[in-house]
Amino acid sequence: MVMADRPEVATASGPVSALAVVGLAESMLNGLARVPFQKPWSGPGGLLDNLGQSVTRQTIRAFMGYSMGLPIEEFRSMEKFIDDICKIVLPPVVGLAGKVEIVADEVAGIPGIWCRAKDSTDSYVDDAEQKKAIDGTMLYLHGGGYIGTSPMMYAAFAAALVRLTGFEIFIADYRMAPEFPFPAGVHDAADVYRGLLERGVDPAHLVVAGDSGGGGLATSLVAYLRDHDLPKPAALALFSPEIDLDLDHDSIVENAPYDILPWSIPVAPYLRGVQPNDDRVSAVYGHPDPEWFPATFVCWGEVEMFRDGIRQFVENLEAAGVPVTGREERGMFHVFPILMPWAESSKRVLRELGELADRYVISDPQAAQTH
């Protein structure tokens, strides 16, 4: 499911949707045309990394800038168009290249997709003795600034995480703003978390992960678990988390020319009257305690707009005694491991994430896939 498939969500007519998609293509081509004028060969990495970073930055910036200017009905229609393409392209790609199975499911009534190594699933291996062990379960909350994207758009990245960790991964299709502002997404994430526990997943084998708005949502989920006496997960993995919706740090302005995010980051549709410094939506204002806050891995880019808020968040965790691994990559922008998985910076981040999984997540040799 994508947001446009929900009965409460309005979409644009067919002709208007087509015009929106054409406009997006024009905007992205315009972004690509700017690449030669941005010194694409210069940067912190090798030539190919620098070129890839420049192309990615201009393309995604054009995509976001155009998308954020659309009426919400047109945005939802365009989002569905992209999701439909991903549903056609990504399952066979990750199935053949990554040997990962994608299966639609609902956990506690919340739709989403499972990503699992084929050699660990009932669908591909009949003999239990030949089946690869599942090392843990990950609840992944996709990014999109609390407003957009879908689980299927994250299938390729999830497949990479499956190969890296040996986990099964459920990407939840939680409700998003502006149709469903805070706390709808938190409640959906909490329902999935409870549902996984009810299916027999041990919290010691469970990781909660997310990027951008999904990373912020993951921290909100941890606070929700504390307030409702639910066990904390074994670990938290965050990629450029949006954990300070106050947006008052210097990096918001200083890094705007270098990041992929639009210079005017929309948070009002999600907050809908909630103060941006409320620690339920901005974890940087919280008071973490190792009793309820899990071991955490955080990565972010040196030139991303959220940099200073994330730095403060990591410092807060360290001061509170929460085990935390923070990785800031020089010259990189928002959610770079997802957008540039081939870059050396991304490879370093994923290696560290694998080490965190080995260190904090208890493997269960008897684990079976979570149906």
C-alpha positions as a Markdown table, in Angstrom:
| # | Residue | x | y | z |
|---|---|---|---|---|
| 1 | Met | 0.0 | 0.0 | 0.0 |
| 2 | Val | 1.0 | 3.6 | -0.7 |
| 3 | Met | -0.7 | 6.6 | 0.8 |
| 4 | Ala | -2.7 | 7.1 | -2.3 |
| 5 | Asp | -4.3 | 3.7 | -1.8 |
| 6 | Arg | -5.8 | 4.7 | 1.5 |
| 7 | Pro | -9.5 | 5.7 | 1.2 |
| 8 | Glu | -9.0 | 8.8 | 3.3 |
| 9 | Val | -6.4 | 10.2 | 0.9 |
| 10 | Ala | -7.4 | 12.4 | -2.1 |
| 11 | Thr | -5.5 | 12.1 | -5.4 |
| 12 | Ala | -5.5 | 14.1 | -8.6 |
| 13 | Ser | -7.2 | 13.2 | -11.8 |
| 14 | Gly | -5.4 | 11.2 | -14.5 |
| 15 | Pro | -4.5 | 14.1 | -16.8 |
| 16 | Val | -3.3 | 16.3 | -13.9 |
| 17 | Ser | -1.3 | 13.4 | -12.5 |
| 18 | Ala | 0.4 | 12.9 | -15.9 |
| 19 | Leu | 1.3 | 16.6 | -16.0 |
| 20 | Ala | 2.8 | 16.3 | -12.6 |
| 21 | Val | 5.0 | 13.4 | -13.6 |
| 22 | Val | 6.1 | 15.2 | -16.8 |
| 23 | Gly | 6.9 | 18.3 | -14.7 |
| 24 | Leu | 9.0 | 16.1 | -12.4 |
| 25 | Ala | 10.9 | 14.7 | -15.3 |
| 26 | Glu | 11.6 | 18.2 | -16.6 |
| 27 | Ser | 12.8 | 19.3 | -13.2 |
| 28 | Met | 15.2 | 16.4 | -12.8 |
| 29 | Leu | 16.6 | 16.9 | -16.3 |
| 30 | Asn | 17.1 | 20.6 | -15.4 |
| 31 | Gly | 19.0 | 19.4 | -12.2 |
| 32 | Leu | 21.2 | 17.1 | -14.3 |
| 33 | Ala | 22.0 | 19.9 | -16.7 |
| 34 | Arg | 23.5 | 21.9 | -13.8 |
| 35 | Val | 26.0 | 19.2 | -12.9 |
| 36 | Pro | 28.8 | 20.3 | -15.2 |
| 37 | Phe | 28.7 | 23.7 | -13.7 |
| 38 | Gln | 29.1 | 22.4 | -10.1 |
| 39 | Lys | 32.7 | 21.2 | -10.4 |
| 40 | Pro | 31.5 | 17.6 | -10.1 |
| 41 | Trp | 35.1 | 16.2 | -10.1 |
| 42 | Ser | 35.9 | 17.9 | -6.8 |
| 43 | Gly | 35.0 | 16.5 | -3.4 |
| 44 | Pro | 36.2 | 14.4 | -0.5 |
| 45 | Gly | 36.3 | 11.0 | -2.4 |
| 46 | Gly | 37.7 | 9.6 | -5.6 |
| 47 | Leu | 36.7 | 10.9 | -9.0 |
| 48 | Leu | 33.8 | 8.4 | -9.5 |
| 49 | Asp | 32.5 | 9.0 | -6.0 |
| 50 | Asn | 32.6 | 12.8 | -6.5 |
| 51 | Leu | 30.8 | 12.6 | -9.8 |
| 52 | Gly | 28.2 | 10.3 | -8.3 |
| 53 | Gln | 27.7 | 12.6 | -5.4 |
| 54 | Ser | 27.2 | 15.6 | -7.7 |
| 55 | Val | 24.7 | 13.9 | -9.9 |
| 56 | Thr | 22.8 | 12.5 | -7.0 |
| 57 | Arg | 22.7 | 15.8 | -5.2 |
| 58 | Gln | 21.4 | 17.7 | -8.2 |
| 59 | Thr | 18.9 | 15.0 | -9.1 |
| 60 | Ile | 17.4 | 14.5 | -5.7 |
| 61 | Arg | 17.4 | 18.2 | -4.9 |
| 62 | Ala | 15.4 | 18.8 | -8.1 |
| 63 | Phe | 13.0 | 16.0 | -7.2 |
| 64 | Met | 12.4 | 17.3 | -3.7 |
| 65 | Gly | 12.2 | 21.0 | -4.7 |
| 66 | Tyr | 9.6 | 20.1 | -7.4 |
| 67 | Ser | 7.6 | 17.7 | -5.2 |
| 68 | Met | 7.3 | 20.0 | -2.2 |
| 69 | Gly | 5.7 | 22.6 | -4.5 |
| 70 | Leu | 2.9 | 20.4 | -5.6 |
| 71 | Pro | -0.7 | 20.4 | -4.2 |
| 72 | Ile | -0.9 | 17.3 | -1.9 |
| 73 | Glu | -3.3 | 15.5 | -4.3 |
| 74 | Glu | -0.8 | 15.8 | -7.1 |
| 75 | Phe | 2.0 | 14.7 | -4.8 |
| 76 | Arg | 0.1 | 11.6 | -3.8 |
| 77 | Ser | -0.6 | 10.7 | -7.4 |
| 78 | Met | 3.0 | 11.1 | -8.4 |
| 79 | Glu | 4.1 | 9.1 | -5.4 |
| 80 | Lys | 1.9 | 6.3 | -6.4 |
| 81 | Phe | 3.2 | 6.4 | -9.9 |
| 82 | Ile | 6.8 | 6.0 | -8.6 |
| 83 | Asp | 5.7 | 3.3 | -6.2 |
| 84 | Asp | 4.1 | 1.3 | -9.0 |
| 85 | Ile | 7.3 | 1.5 | -11.0 |
| 86 | Cys | 9.3 | 0.3 | -7.9 |
| 87 | Lys | 6.8 | -2.7 | -7.5 |
| 88 | Ile | 7.6 | -3.8 | -11.1 |
| 89 | Val | 11.3 | -3.2 | -11.1 |
| 90 | Leu | 12.7 | -3.8 | -7.6 |
| 91 | Pro | 11.4 | -7.3 | -6.6 |
| 92 | Pro | 13.1 | -9.1 | -9.6 |
| 93 | Val | 16.2 | -7.0 | -9.2 |
| 94 | Val | 16.7 | -7.7 | -5.5 |
| 95 | Gly | 15.6 | -11.3 | -6.0 |
| 96 | Leu | 18.1 | -12.0 | -8.7 |
| 97 | Ala | 21.0 | -9.7 | -7.8 |
| 98 | Gly | 20.6 | -9.8 | -4.0 |
| 99 | Lys | 18.9 | -13.1 | -3.5 |
| 100 | Val | 16.3 | -11.4 | -1.3 |
| 101 | Glu | 12.6 | -12.2 | -1.2 |
| 102 | Ile | 10.0 | -9.5 | -0.9 |
| 103 | Val | 6.6 | -10.4 | 0.6 |
| 104 | Ala | 3.7 | -8.1 | 1.4 |
| 105 | Asp | 2.2 | -8.6 | 4.8 |
| 106 | Glu | 0.3 | -6.9 | 7.6 |
| 107 | Val | 1.5 | -6.8 | 11.2 |
| 108 | Ala | -1.1 | -5.8 | 13.7 |
| 109 | Gly | -3.2 | -4.4 | 10.8 |
| 110 | Ile | -0.4 | -2.2 | 9.5 |
| 111 | Pro | 0.7 | -3.0 | 5.9 |
| 112 | Gly | 4.3 | -3.4 | 4.8 |
| 113 | Ile | 6.7 | -5.7 | 3.2 |
| 114 | Trp | 9.1 | -8.3 | 4.5 |
| 115 | Cys | 12.6 | -8.6 | 3.0 |
| 116 | Arg | 14.4 | -11.9 | 3.7 |
| 117 | Ala | 17.3 | -13.8 | 2.3 |
| 118 | Lys | 15.8 | -16.4 | 0.0 |
| 119 | Asp | 17.9 | -19.2 | 1.5 |
| 120 | Ser | 16.2 | -18.6 | 4.9 |
| 121 | Thr | 12.6 | -18.7 | 3.7 |
| 122 | Asp | 10.0 | -21.4 | 3.5 |
| 123 | Ser | 9.3 | -20.4 | -0.1 |
| 124 | Tyr | 12.7 | -21.3 | -1.4 |
| 125 | Val | 14.1 | -23.9 | 1.0 |
| 126 | Asp | 12.0 | -27.0 | 2.0 |
| 127 | Asp | 14.7 | -28.8 | 4.0 |
| 128 | Ala | 14.9 | -27.2 | 7.5 |
| 129 | Glu | 18.5 | -28.3 | 7.8 |
| 130 | Gln | 19.5 | -26.5 | 4.7 |
| 131 | Lys | 17.8 | -23.3 | 5.6 |
| 132 | Lys | 20.0 | -20.4 | 6.6 |
| 133 | Ala | 19.4 | -19.1 | 10.1 |
| 134 | Ile | 17.7 | -15.7 | 10.6 |
| 135 | Asp | 20.0 | -13.7 | 12.9 |
| 136 | Gly | 17.4 | -11.2 | 14.0 |
| 137 | Thr | 14.4 | -9.0 | 13.1 |
| 138 | Met | 14.5 | -5.4 | 12.0 |
| 139 | Leu | 11.5 | -3.0 | 12.0 |
| 140 | Tyr | 12.4 | -0.4 | 9.4 |
| 141 | Leu | 10.7 | 3.0 | 9.3 |
| 142 | His | 11.2 | 4.5 | 5.9 |
| 143 | Gly | 12.2 | 8.2 | 5.5 |
| 144 | Gly | 10.4 | 10.9 | 3.6 |
| 145 | Gly | 10.2 | 13.8 | 6.1 |
| 146 | Tyr | 7.1 | 12.3 | 7.7 |
| 147 | Ile | 5.3 | 13.1 | 4.4 |
| 148 | Gly | 6.2 | 10.8 | 1.6 |
| 149 | Thr | 7.8 | 7.7 | 0.0 |
| 150 | Ser | 6.8 | 4.1 | 0.6 |
| 151 | Pro | 8.1 | 0.7 | 1.8 |
| 152 | Met | 8.7 | -0.6 | -1.8 |
| 153 | Met | 10.9 | 2.4 | -2.6 |
| 154 | Tyr | 13.2 | 1.1 | 0.2 |
| 155 | Ala | 13.4 | -2.5 | -1.0 |
| 156 | Ala | 16.9 | -2.2 | -2.5 |
| 157 | Phe | 18.3 | -0.6 | 0.6 |
| 158 | Ala | 16.6 | -3.2 | 2.8 |
| 159 | Ala | 18.0 | -6.0 | 0.7 |
| 160 | Ala | 21.5 | -4.6 | 1.3 |
| 161 | Leu | 20.8 | -4.6 | 5.1 |
| 162 | Val | 19.5 | -8.2 | 4.8 |
| 163 | Arg | 22.7 | -9.3 | 3.2 |
| 164 | Leu | 24.8 | -7.3 | 5.7 |
| 165 | Thr | 23.1 | -8.5 | 8.9 |
| 166 | Gly | 21.3 | -11.7 | 8.1 |
| 167 | Phe | 18.1 | -10.2 | 9.6 |
| 168 | Glu | 14.6 | -10.4 | 8.3 |
| 169 | Ile | 13.3 | -6.8 | 7.8 |
| 170 | Phe | 9.8 | -5.5 | 7.9 |
| 171 | Ile | 9.3 | -2.1 | 6.3 |
| 172 | Ala | 6.1 | -0.6 | 7.8 |
| 173 | Asp | 3.7 | 1.4 | 5.7 |
| 174 | Tyr | 2.8 | 3.9 | 8.5 |
| 175 | Arg | 0.4 | 6.8 | 8.0 |
| 176 | Met | 2.0 | 10.1 | 7.1 |
| 177 | Ala | 1.2 | 13.8 | 7.1 |
| 178 | Pro | -0.5 | 16.0 | 6.2 |
| 179 | Glu | -3.5 | 13.6 | 6.1 |
| 180 | Phe | -2.3 | 11.9 | 9.3 |
| 181 | Pro | -0.2 | 14.2 | 11.5 |
| 182 | Phe | 1.5 | 13.3 | 14.7 |
| 183 | Pro | 1.0 | 10.9 | 16.5 |
| 184 | Ala | -0.6 | 8.6 | 13.8 |
| 185 | Gly | 2.8 | 7.4 | 12.5 |
| 186 | Val | 4.0 | 6.7 | 16.1 |
| 187 | His | 0.9 | 4.7 | 16.9 |
| 188 | Asp | 1.3 | 2.7 | 13.7 |
| 189 | Ala | 5.0 | 1.9 | 14.5 |
| 190 | Ala | 4.0 | 1.0 | 18.0 |
| 191 | Asp | 1.3 | -1.4 | 16.7 |
| 192 | Val | 3.8 | -3.1 | 14.5 |
| 193 | Tyr | 6.3 | -3.4 | 17.3 |
| 194 | Arg | 3.7 | -5.0 | 19.6 |
| 195 | Gly | 2.6 | -7.2 | 16.7 |
| 196 | Leu | 6.1 | -8.5 | 16.2 |
| 197 | Leu | 6.4 | -9.3 | 19.9 |
| 198 | Glu | 3.0 | -11.1 | 19.7 |
| 199 | Arg | 4.4 | -13.2 | 16.8 |
| 200 | Gly | 7.2 | -14.4 | 19.1 |
| 201 | Val | 10.0 | -12.0 | 18.3 |
| 202 | Asp | 12.2 | -11.5 | 21.3 |
| 203 | Pro | 13.2 | -7.9 | 21.9 |
| 204 | Ala | 16.8 | -9.1 | 22.4 |
| 205 | His | 16.7 | -10.1 | 18.7 |
| 206 | Leu | 14.9 | -6.9 | 17.5 |
| 207 | Val | 16.4 | -3.8 | 15.9 |
| 208 | Val | 14.4 | -0.6 | 15.1 |
| 209 | Ala | 15.9 | 1.4 | 12.3 |
| 210 | Gly | 15.0 | 4.4 | 10.2 |
| 211 | Asp | 16.3 | 7.2 | 8.1 |
| 212 | Ser | 15.4 | 10.9 | 7.9 |
| 213 | Gly | 11.8 | 11.3 | 9.1 |
| 214 | Gly | 11.7 | 7.5 | 9.7 |
| 215 | Gly | 14.7 | 7.9 | 12.0 |
| 216 | Gly | 13.0 | 10.6 | 14.0 |
| 217 | Leu | 9.9 | 8.3 | 14.1 |
| 218 | Ala | 12.1 | 5.5 | 15.5 |
| 219 | Thr | 13.2 | 7.7 | 18.4 |
| 220 | Ser | 9.6 | 8.7 | 19.0 |
| 221 | Leu | 8.7 | 5.0 | 19.1 |
| 222 | Val | 11.4 | 4.4 | 21.7 |
| 223 | Ala | 9.9 | 7.1 | 23.9 |
| 224 | Tyr | 6.4 | 5.6 | 23.4 |
| 225 | Leu | 7.7 | 2.1 | 24.5 |
| 226 | Arg | 9.0 | 3.7 | 27.7 |
| 227 | Asp | 5.7 | 5.5 | 28.4 |
| 228 | His | 3.7 | 2.3 | 27.8 |
| 229 | Asp | 6.0 | -0.2 | 29.7 |
| 230 | Leu | 7.0 | -2.1 | 26.6 |
| 231 | Pro | 10.4 | -3.7 | 26.4 |
| 232 | Lys | 13.1 | -1.7 | 24.5 |
| 233 | Pro | 14.6 | -3.2 | 21.3 |
| 234 | Ala | 18.2 | -4.6 | 21.3 |
| 235 | Ala | 19.4 | -1.6 | 19.3 |
| 236 | Leu | 18.5 | 1.4 | 17.3 |
| 237 | Ala | 20.0 | 2.2 | 13.8 |
| 238 | Leu | 19.5 | 5.7 | 12.5 |
| 239 | Phe | 20.5 | 7.2 | 9.1 |
| 240 | Ser | 20.5 | 11.0 | 9.1 |
| 241 | Pro | 17.6 | 11.1 | 11.6 |
| 242 | Glu | 15.2 | 14.1 | 11.6 |
| 243 | Ile | 15.3 | 14.4 | 15.4 |
| 244 | Asp | 15.2 | 18.2 | 15.8 |
| 245 | Leu | 12.1 | 19.8 | 14.2 |
| 246 | Asp | 12.9 | 23.2 | 15.7 |
| 247 | Leu | 15.3 | 23.6 | 12.8 |
| 248 | Asp | 17.3 | 26.3 | 14.7 |
| 249 | His | 20.8 | 25.0 | 14.3 |
| 250 | Asp | 23.5 | 26.8 | 12.2 |
| 251 | Ser | 23.8 | 23.8 | 9.9 |
| 252 | Ile | 20.3 | 24.3 | 8.6 |
| 253 | Val | 21.4 | 27.5 | 6.9 |
| 254 | Glu | 25.1 | 26.8 | 6.4 |
| 255 | Asn | 24.7 | 23.5 | 4.7 |
| 256 | Ala | 21.6 | 24.4 | 2.6 |
| 257 | Pro | 23.8 | 25.0 | -0.5 |
| 258 | Tyr | 25.3 | 21.5 | -0.2 |
| 259 | Asp | 22.6 | 19.2 | 1.0 |
| 260 | Ile | 19.9 | 17.4 | -1.0 |
| 261 | Leu | 17.1 | 18.8 | 1.1 |
| 262 | Pro | 15.0 | 21.8 | 0.1 |
| 263 | Trp | 16.1 | 25.0 | 1.9 |
| 264 | Ser | 12.6 | 25.3 | 3.4 |
| 265 | Ile | 12.0 | 22.0 | 5.2 |
| 266 | Pro | 8.3 | 21.3 | 5.8 |
| 267 | Val | 7.5 | 20.2 | 9.4 |
| 268 | Ala | 4.2 | 22.0 | 10.1 |
| 269 | Pro | 2.1 | 19.4 | 8.3 |
| 270 | Tyr | 3.4 | 16.7 | 10.6 |
| 271 | Leu | 3.4 | 18.7 | 13.9 |
| 272 | Arg | -0.1 | 20.2 | 13.4 |
| 273 | Gly | 0.0 | 22.3 | 16.5 |
| 274 | Val | 2.6 | 20.2 | 18.5 |
| 275 | Gln | 5.5 | 22.4 | 19.5 |
| 276 | Pro | 8.7 | 21.5 | 17.5 |
| 277 | Asn | 10.7 | 21.3 | 20.7 |
| 278 | Asp | 8.4 | 18.7 | 22.2 |
| 279 | Asp | 10.6 | 15.7 | 23.0 |
| 280 | Arg | 8.0 | 13.3 | 21.6 |
| 281 | Val | 8.8 | 14.6 | 18.1 |
| 282 | Ser | 12.3 | 16.0 | 18.6 |
| 283 | Ala | 14.5 | 13.5 | 20.5 |
| 284 | Val | 17.3 | 16.1 | 20.8 |
| 285 | Tyr | 15.2 | 17.7 | 23.6 |
| 286 | Gly | 14.7 | 14.4 | 25.4 |
| 287 | His | 16.4 | 13.0 | 28.4 |
| 288 | Pro | 17.6 | 9.5 | 27.4 |
| 289 | Asp | 18.4 | 6.9 | 30.0 |
| 290 | Pro | 20.1 | 3.5 | 29.3 |
| 291 | Glu | 17.3 | 1.9 | 31.3 |
| 292 | Trp | 14.9 | 2.5 | 28.4 |
| 293 | Phe | 17.0 | 3.9 | 25.5 |
| 294 | Pro | 18.7 | 1.1 | 23.5 |
| 295 | Ala | 22.3 | 1.0 | 22.2 |
| 296 | Thr | 22.3 | 3.3 | 19.1 |
| 297 | Phe | 24.1 | 3.6 | 15.8 |
| 298 | Val | 23.8 | 7.0 | 14.1 |
| 299 | Cys | 25.3 | 8.1 | 10.8 |
| 300 | Trp | 25.1 | 11.5 | 9.1 |
| 301 | Gly | 26.8 | 13.7 | 6.6 |
| 302 | Glu | 29.1 | 16.5 | 7.3 |
| 303 | Val | 27.3 | 18.9 | 4.9 |
| 304 | Glu | 23.7 | 17.9 | 5.7 |
| 305 | Met | 21.3 | 20.4 | 7.1 |
| 306 | Phe | 20.5 | 18.2 | 10.1 |
| 307 | Arg | 24.1 | 17.9 | 11.1 |
| 308 | Asp | 24.2 | 20.0 | 14.2 |
| 309 | Gly | 21.0 | 18.6 | 15.7 |
| 310 | Ile | 22.3 | 15.0 | 15.2 |
| 311 | Arg | 25.6 | 15.9 | 16.8 |
| 312 | Gln | 23.8 | 17.2 | 19.8 |
| 313 | Phe | 21.6 | 14.1 | 20.0 |
| 314 | Val | 24.7 | 11.9 | 20.0 |
| 315 | Glu | 26.3 | 14.0 | 22.7 |
| 316 | Asn | 23.2 | 13.7 | 24.8 |
| 317 | Leu | 23.2 | 9.9 | 24.5 |
| 318 | Glu | 26.9 | 9.8 | 25.4 |
| 319 | Ala | 26.4 | 12.0 | 28.4 |
| 320 | Ala | 23.5 | 9.8 | 29.6 |
| 321 | Gly | 25.5 | 6.7 | 29.4 |
| 322 | Val | 23.6 | 5.2 | 26.4 |
| 323 | Pro | 26.0 | 3.0 | 24.3 |
| 324 | Val | 26.2 | 5.0 | 21.0 |
| 325 | Thr | 28.2 | 4.9 | 17.8 |
| 326 | Gly | 28.2 | 8.1 | 15.8 |
| 327 | Arg | 29.6 | 8.3 | 12.3 |
| 328 | Glu | 29.9 | 11.6 | 10.5 |
| 329 | Glu | 31.2 | 11.3 | 7.0 |
| 330 | Arg | 33.2 | 14.1 | 5.5 |
| 331 | Gly | 31.6 | 15.9 | 2.5 |
| 332 | Met | 28.4 | 13.7 | 2.5 |
| 333 | Phe | 24.8 | 14.8 | 2.5 |
| 334 | His | 21.5 | 13.6 | 3.9 |
| 335 | Val | 20.9 | 9.8 | 3.8 |
| 336 | Phe | 23.9 | 9.2 | 1.6 |
| 337 | Pro | 24.2 | 5.4 | 2.4 |
| 338 | Ile | 20.7 | 5.0 | 0.8 |
| 339 | Leu | 21.3 | 7.3 | -2.2 |
| 340 | Met | 24.9 | 6.4 | -2.8 |
| 341 | Pro | 25.5 | 2.8 | -1.6 |
| 342 | Trp | 28.5 | 2.4 | -3.8 |
| 343 | Ala | 30.5 | 5.2 | -2.1 |
| 344 | Glu | 33.3 | 4.4 | 0.2 |
| 345 | Ser | 31.6 | 6.5 | 2.9 |
| 346 | Ser | 28.5 | 4.4 | 2.6 |
| 347 | Lys | 30.5 | 1.1 | 2.8 |
| 348 | Arg | 32.2 | 2.3 | 5.9 |
| 349 | Val | 28.9 | 3.1 | 7.5 |
| 350 | Leu | 27.4 | -0.3 | 6.7 |
| 351 | Arg | 30.4 | -2.1 | 8.0 |
| 352 | Glu | 30.0 | -0.3 | 11.3 |
| 353 | Leu | 26.3 | -1.1 | 11.4 |
| 354 | Gly | 27.1 | -4.8 | 10.8 |
| 355 | Glu | 29.5 | -4.6 | 13.8 |
| 356 | Leu | 26.8 | -3.1 | 16.0 |
| 357 | Ala | 24.4 | -5.8 | 15.0 |
| 358 | Asp | 27.0 | -8.4 | 16.0 |
| 359 | Arg | 27.7 | -6.6 | 19.3 |
| 360 | Tyr | 24.3 | -5.9 | 20.6 |
| 361 | Val | 21.8 | -8.2 | 18.9 |
| 362 | Ile | 21.6 | -11.7 | 20.3 |
| 363 | Ser | 21.2 | -14.3 | 17.6 |
| 364 | Asp | 18.6 | -17.0 | 18.0 |
| 365 | Pro | 19.7 | -20.2 | 16.4 |
| 366 | Gln | 16.1 | -21.5 | 16.6 |
| 367 | Ala | 14.7 | -18.4 | 14.8 |
| 368 | Ala | 12.2 | -19.0 | 12.0 |
| 369 | Gln | 10.7 | -16.4 | 9.7 |
| 370 | Thr | 8.1 | -14.2 | 11.2 |
| 371 | His | 5.0 | -15.0 | 9.2 |
